Structure formats: C-alpha cells, structure tokens
Amino acid sequence: RLELSQGNQHYEQIRACAEIGIECIQDDPTKRPANMTHIMDRLAETERTEVVIFIEVSNSETLNTVEIQQTISERLNLPWNDAEPIAKRAKFLIKALTRKRFVILLDDVRKKFQLEYVGIPTPDTNSQSKLILTTRYREVCFQMNAQRSLIEMRILGNDASWELFLGKLSKEASASVGWLGSQNDTREHAMKIAQSCGGLPLALNVIGTAVAGLEEGEWRSAADAIATNMNNIDGVDEMFGQLKYSYKSLTPTQQQCFLYCTLFPEYGSISKEQLVDYWLAEGLLLNDCEKGYQIIRSLVSACLLQASGSMSTKVKMHHVIRQLGLWLVNKSDTKFLVQPGMALDNAPSAGEWNEATRISIMSNNITEVSFSPNCKNVTTLLMQNNPKLNKMSYGFFRTMSSLKVLDLSHTAITSLPECATLVALEHLNLSHTHIMRLPECLWLLKELKHLDLSVTIALEDALNNCSKLHKLKVLNLFRSQYGIRHVDNLNLDSLKELVFLGITIYAEDVLQKLNMPRPLANSTHRLNLKNCAKMIYIKISDLNHMKHLEELYVESCYDLNTVVADAELTTSHLLFLTLSVLPSLESVVVAPMPHNFQYIRKLFISQCPKLLNITWVRRLRLLERLAISHCDEMLEIVEDDHASDEQDHGMVETSRNDTGQSDFPKLRLIVLTGLKKLRCICKPREFPCLETLRVEDCPNLRSIPLSFTHNYGKLKQICGSVDWWEKLQWENREEVACLDSKYFIPI
C-alpha cells in the first residue's frame, strides 16, 4: 500500500511530461521510493495506453539484445523464431510497436545503446507513446536524448520508511511494533532496524521480510545483529550490510542455493528446472527435487529472487542482490570465477581458474579454450551459449576430478576432450551442439545422473556408452541425429534409475519394443519418430505404456498415411505434437472426447502436402498455439461447408465440439506460412483467447474468421504483408477499418 502511495508523486511527474517522447529518471535503483513495476501497473490502467512493457536492461558490459527482443515479443504475444536474425526481428518489432500506443520502461540503463537496433521506435514529439528510462548516470540521459525531462528520485523519509517496513511484517508482529505503547522497547528496536535501512526501498523490503515473523523478545538481538553487520563493513556499500542480515537468516542450504544464482548473467531470467537440476548434481538437495522448488519459493518470499515471465517457470535476481551475493562469495573461503554475458571474445586466462570452485563464462563470444587449467576444486563449470566455441584443448579436463556440473550446450563443439578424469561428474549437458561422437571412455563416468544430448544434429553414436551409465536418471536423445535403428540396439534396460527418457527412433519394430510394459516405456517423456520406413499408421493408444509421454515429434516418415487419436483409454498426457515432412499423410483421425489428444497445447504441422484441411483441431479444447507451414495442397484449416456430413468414422461435425463448448476456447496464436492454395481458415466464430494471427506467403487466402458478431476481445495483432491485407474481402467495411487501425501490423 505504501509503495503505491509513495510512488504516486513520481507517477504524476511522469504523466505530466506528456509533450516529450523520451523521459529519463536519473536514479540509483537502490534508492528509489517508487518501484518501476508499480509505475508500470499504474500506466497499464490508463485508457490512453494499449501496452506497457517493462525491460530490465542492466547493460553493464554488453547489451542482451535477444533477451530484450524476447521480452517485447512476449508482451505483444508475437511468435518467436530463434533462427531469425536480430536485425530482421528488430525491424518487425519496430513496425509492431509503431502501431501501438505504448509505454516502455527501460530499467537501469548504464550505457547508451541504439533503440532501433533492438526493435524500439523512438517516439516523436507528437506521439502518444512514451519511453521512460532509469539510470544512475546523468550522462546516459544526455546520450539517449532524454535530457529534456530529468526526474531525480529521492530516498524515503522516516515516516514512509516505517510504513513500508510495517507492511512487510506479519500481522502479529506489525500489531506489536506498530502500537505506540509497545512494551520492552520492542517498537524502539524495530524502528532502529527500519531506520538503519536509510530510506532504501530494496533494503526495507528484504530486511522487513527477514524479520517479519520475530516475536516480541527477539527484536533487540535482531537490531544488534544488523548494527554489528554494518559496523564490520569496511569500504562496501552500506546496503550490503543491511541485506547481509537477510542472508544470515537463511539456512546453510538456502544460502548455498542463493549464491549459486550469481553464476547467471546479470540480465535475463533463470530457469527453475535448470537451477534444481544443477543443485541436485551439486549435492545441495540430497536427491529431493521438490526441496529445490521449495527453496526457490523461500528465496522469492525473502525478496532475494523475483518471479519472471508469465509462465512462472523462471526467476530472476535483482542486480543489487546479485552484487550482494558476489560480495558474500568474495568474503568467504570459496572462490567463484563469474564472467557470464560479458561479451568476452577470449576465455579468462588459465591463472584465473586455479582456485575457483564454481566457474561461469556462459553467454559470451568465446571461440576456443586452448589451455588446460589447473582447477582441481571446481565443482560447476557453465560454458553454455557460446555459439562460436568450437575448440577445447585435449587435456582441458585433466585436473577436474571434483567437477559435478558441466554445461556446454548451445556451443559449436564437435567433440568432447578426454574426460576420464571426470569421475565425480553428475550433470552433463551437450544439447544443441555439433558433437559427432562421444568419448569412448564416457562409460567411466560412473556418477553421471543427467545426460542431455537433445538436438545434437551431428551425433553418430552414443548408446553403447550410455547403457553402462547405471546411475542415469535423465537421458535425453530427443531430436538427436543419433537414434535407435535396430531392435538389438535398444539396450537401456540396465538403467534401473532412469526416470526421464527422450529418444529418437528410426524403425517401427524398435517403437514396438520400447512400448512394452516395462520401466523404460514408463520413463519416456519425449519421443521422436524419424525416417521410419514402411510405417504407414500410428495409433496413439498403441503407446499406452508410455504413461508420461509429453511430446511427440514425427518427421520424415515418408510412408506414413494415417495418425489416429482414438478414445482415451490410458493416462496419456501428450502436450506437444509436431508433424513434419510427411509426404503421404492424408488423414488425422481424432475421436470424440475424451481422446488421446485432449491435453495438447501446441500443434505444429509442416510439409504435409496431402493434408487438405485439419478440421479435427476443433476437438483440441486446450490448444493454445497452432502453426502450419508449407502444406502445399491445404485448402482450408477447418472445413465448415458440410456440417451435416458424417466424418471421422461417424463423428458429426457441428459448430461446437464434443463437450458443447465453442471451438478453440484456449487458442492464443495462429501462424500460417507458405500455404500456397489456402483459401479459408474457417467461418467466423468465437475466438475468446486469440491474441495473434500471423499470415505469411498465403497468396490465395482472401478472408479471416473475425467478425463483429463474434468474440475476439483479447486480439492484439494481425500480422501479414500489406499486399495480402489490401486484397482481403470483407462483408462489413467498418469492420476492416477497425481491424486495420487497431490490429494490423505489416511484415
């Protein structure tokens, strides 16, 4: 409550600067009375603004352009393509934003950067859109042409600090210390703690949360502890002393997990699943996966981590909190080498590796590591997202006998250096690399529990080694070039601990063997069927022993004619389905509810030339994303003209699906690409959740299924070429004018 009320004056200051295009808040983010997210929330409530986007920049060394573009795309609900060049994506985002009344808040800008380079248009003096940035440096304001409106943010006063502090306490503690007649000096000690935060909102949030549950007799010792921490700090920002108390309130395991988060780049988000996997390998969780998620929740509750994104699968660390973590590491007996996202062309010198226990050089531009470091104490080495890295010295791992976590994903390496010394390794990620063969000695890594080889497009051989890794819990070969071609090669029954299997299969008889009533089938979560010669028919219920199958990717099965999702008789929970390069596929049969596709969220279909329509998608009541590309003979997406005809083996198509609900109740995104003969998507109908319709290279599509008489209230944009848009046919000219002005974005 207080943060909002305290932020109102600054919100009004920002609103008052309506004549200019760029505004700047010269701000030390550790000393701002109004949280930028609160300003964002208030701006989002105004009728003048169509979209408000908050971007944490923190470009201390290098600008993370991709992360910024992802944030904008997610906020606009635009489709994301990893392979698309940054420059092309930037031009599209500029077009998309230009047609919106937007407010973009760029938080913690430390260096000048070109807005157009990332995809942000500069609002002119007549624009209703606004750009707001916060920075600690006045010169940045001038460099970004934001000098016409500088708002200096000041720290909170005593009364405001006290109210904010009280707001973080439990109901009982707040009542105890807030009462003027509090006994035993409880109120006095609480006020000393609040005053020690110096009006810094971040410190008040974190410290207030740390002491939220103190009982009446504990306030004196807490006040003394915080004062002692501050007095013992020499030459360090005073805030770290205050925040250190919150860190000391964590359990030792929580402390180690918190410090681990500093290994990630200063900007961007951290996957919760990835964090828990790393912590498991490091031995911080004692094989208790759920404990990892509990620790993440506790760190978020303590304001040491923040929720990130709309799907609640990621977290992020405030840059000040991250600096606190790095400072605490430097004060301890352990040593981290932390240089992620620093735009490094060369790896840190060999001497810098010597005493490190954890090393992170992820998200850089490193091309090779030509030395063999002497780092016998290192337990985690994170080198992922160095897309140019293609060379490592033969003896690179020779001293790393303590290494437990190694991540080389999203690099260009073609081979792994000699690894027999990695006797403690538990987590190895080589996904999205160009690796061709695994080392022959891989089977010596007896402690390995997590091996990710997914999307290894050049991998030729792997399984003979994998089958000897008896402690494996996770083995992911999903969409790898290496797959099981012969029944005799499916020799994974020795992996008794396996709980997650992602696999690529090249033959129908191998699939039949995998789907036998045994633990291997039960462990299968991701299945890629590829080049399965003579496979003409897939019946999803035949995969009945794969009870945890979440993703099915069928590609290049040239004889496949029919896919059947029959009546639900198993516990199938298939979420993602891809049908790609299937030249003989003519029909996909989906039974009435319940059926094997009832939980599908994402459906991607490409290069299936014999599919004339996919009317069966009306039965996917949870479908959120639909993408169809290069299906040369497709005439319609949903065939509506023969509502009385019986189809799909006696199932009658109507304007509603089997449950009596409207079609597509959850559909958020439709992407249609390269459908040369497509004439119609479907007749106008309800699209209650549709946010984006994107059409590219569909020259014969002359109508879209949106009408004033139907609900599409969440629509944000329709993307397509100007030529295509101008040739669309409409029954109501007012409708096209409305859609053009509010939603159309040319691409």
Residue, then its C-alpha position, 0 to 999 in steps of 0.5 A: r500500500l505504501e509503495l503505491s502511495q509513495g510512488n504516486q508523486h513520481y507517477e504524476q511527474i511522469r504523466a505530466c511530461a506528456e509533450i516529450g517522447i523520451e523521459c529519463i529518471q536519473d536514479d540509483p535503483t537502490k534508492r528509489p521510493a517508487n518501484m518501476t513495476h508499480i509505475m508500470d501497473r499504474l500506466a497499464e490502467t490508463e485508457r490512453t495506453e494499449v501496452v506497457i512493457f517493462i525491460e530490465v536492461s542492466n547493460s553493464e558490459t554488453l547489451n542482451t539484445v535477444e533477451i530484450q527482443q524476447t521480452i517485447s515479443e512476449r508482451l505483444n504475444l508475437p511468435w518467436n523464431d530463434a533462427e531469425p536474425i536480430a536485425k530482421r526481428a528488430k525491424f518487425l518489432i519496430k513496425a509492431l510497436t509503431r502501431k501501438r500506443f505504448v509505454i516502455l520502461l527501460d530499467d537501469v540503463r548504464k550505457k547508451f545503446q541504439l533503440e532501433y537496433v533492438g526493435i524500439p521506435t523512438p517516439d516523436t514529439n507528437s506521439q502518444s507513446k512514451l519511453i521512460l528510462t532509469t539510470r544512475y548516470r546523468e550522462v546516459c540521459f544526455q546520450m539517449n536524448a532524454q535530457r529534456s525531462l530529468i526526474e531525480m528520485r529521492i530516498l524515503g523519509n522516516d515516516a514512509s520508511w516505517e510504513l513500508f517496513l510495517g507492511k512487510l511484517s506479519k500481522e502479529a508482529s506489525a500489531s506489536v511494533g506498530w502500537l505506540g505503547s509497545q512494551n520492552d522497547t520492542r517498537e524502539h528496536a524495530m524502528k532502529i532496524a527500519q531506520s538503519c535501512g536509510g530510506l532504501p526501498l530494496a533494503l526495507n523490503v528484504i530486511g522487513t521480510a527477514v524479520a517479519g515473523l520475530e516475536e516480541g523478545e527477539w527484536r533487540s538481538a535482531a537490531d544488534a545483529i544488523a548494527t554489528n553487520m554494518n559496523n564490520i563493513d569496511g569500504v562496501d556499500e552500506m546496503f550490503g550490510q543491511l541485506k547481509y542480515s537477510y542472508k544470515s537468516l537463511t539456512p546453510t542450504q538456502q544460502q548455498c542455493f542463493l549464491y549459486c544464482t550469481l553464476f547467471p548473467e546479470y540480465g535475463s531470467i533463470s530457469k527453475e528446472q535448470l537451477v534444481d537440476y544443477w543443485l541436485a548434481e551439486g549435492l545441495l538437495l540430497n536427491d529431493c527435487e521438490k526441496g529445490y522448488q521449495i527453496i526457490r519459493s523461500l528465496v522469492s518470499a525473502c525478496l532475494l529472487q523475483a518471479s519472471g515471465s508469465m509462465s512462472t517457470k523462471v526467476k530472476m535476481h535483482h542486480v543489487i542482490r546479485q552484487l550482494g551475493l558476489w560480495l558474500v562469495n568474495k568474503s568467504d573461503t570459496k572462490f567463484l570465477v563469474q564472467p557470464g554475458m560479458a561479451l568476452d571474445n577470449a576465455p579468462s586466462a588459465g591463472e584465473w581458474n586455479e582456485a575457483t570452485r564454481i566457474s561461469i563464462m556462459s553467454n559470451n563470444i568465446t571461440e576456443v579454450s586452448f589451455s588446460p587449467n589447473c582447477k582441481n576444486v571446481t565443482t560447476l563449470l557453465m560454458q553454455n551459449n557460446p555459439k562460436l566455441n568450437k575448440m577445447s584443448y585435449g587435456f582441458f579436463r585433466t585436473m577436474s576430478s571434483l567437477k559435478v556440473l558441466d554445461l556446454s550446450h548451445t556451443a559449436i563443439t564437435s567433440l568432447p576432450e578426454c574426460a576420464t578424469l571426470v569421475a565425480l561428474e553428475h550433470l552433463n549437458l551437450s544439447h544443441t551442439h555439433i558433437m559427432r561422437l562421444p568419448e569412448c571412455l564416457w562409460l567411466l563416468k560412473e556418477l553421471k545422473h543427467l545426460d542431455l544430448s537433445v538436438t545434437i544434429a551431428l551425433e553418430d553414436a552414443l548408446n553403447n556408452c550410455s547403457k553402462l551409465h547405471k546411475l542415469k536418471v535423465l537421458n535425453l536423445f530427443r531430436s538427436q541425429y543419433g537414434i535407435r535403428h535396430v531392435d538389438n540396439l535398444n539396450l537401456d534396460s540396465l538403467k534401473e534409475l532412469v526416470f526421464l527418457g527422450i529418444t529418437i527412433y528410426a524403425e517401427d519394430v524398435l517403437q514396438k519394443l520400447n512400448m512394452p510394459r516395462p520401466l523404460a516405456n514408463s520413463t519416456h517423456r519425449l519421443n521422436l519418430k524419424n525416417c521410419a520406413k514402411m510405417i504407414y499408421i500410428k495409433i496413439s493408444d498403441l503407446n499406452h505404456m508410455k504413461h508420461l509421454e509429453e511430446l511427440y515429434v514425427e518427421s520424415c516418415y515418408d510412408l506414413n498415411t494415417v495418425v489416429a487419436d482414438a478414445e482415451l483409454t490410458t493416462s496419456h498426457l501428450l502436450f506437444l505434437t509436431l508433424s513434419v515432412l510427411p509426404s503421404l499423410e492424408s488423414v488425422v483421425v481424432a475421436p470424440m472426447p475424451h481422446n488421446f489428444q485432449y491435453i495438447r497445447k501446441l500443434f505444429i504441422s509442416q510439409c504435409p502436402k496431402l493434408l487438405n484441411i485439419t478440421w479435427v483441431r476443433r476437438l483440441r479444447l486446450l490448444e493454445r498455439l497452432a502453426i502450419s507451414h508449407c502444406d502445399e495442397m491445404l485448402e482450408i484449416v477447418e472445413d465448415d461447408h458440410a456440417s451435416d456430413e458424417q466424418d471421422h468414422g461417424m463423428v458429426e461435425t457441428s459448430r461446437n465440439d464434443t463437450g458443447q463448448s465453442d471451438f478453440p476456447k484456449l487458442r492464443l496464436i495462429v501462424l500460417t506460412g507458405l500455404k500456397k492454395l489456402r483459401c479459408i481458415c474457417k467461418p467466423r466464430e468465437f475466438p475468446c483467447l486469440e491474441t495473434l494471427r500471423v499470415e505469411d506467403c498465403p497468396n490465395l487466402r482472401s478472408i479471416p474468421l473475425s467478425f463483429t458478431h463474434n468474440y475476439g476481445k483479447l486480439k492484439q495483432i494481425c500480422g501479414s504483408v500489406d499486399w495480402w491485407e489490401k486484397l482481403q474481402w470483407e462483408n462489413r467495411e467498418e469492420v476492416a477499418c477497425l481491424d486495420s487501425k487497431y490490429f494490423i501490423p505489416i511484415 
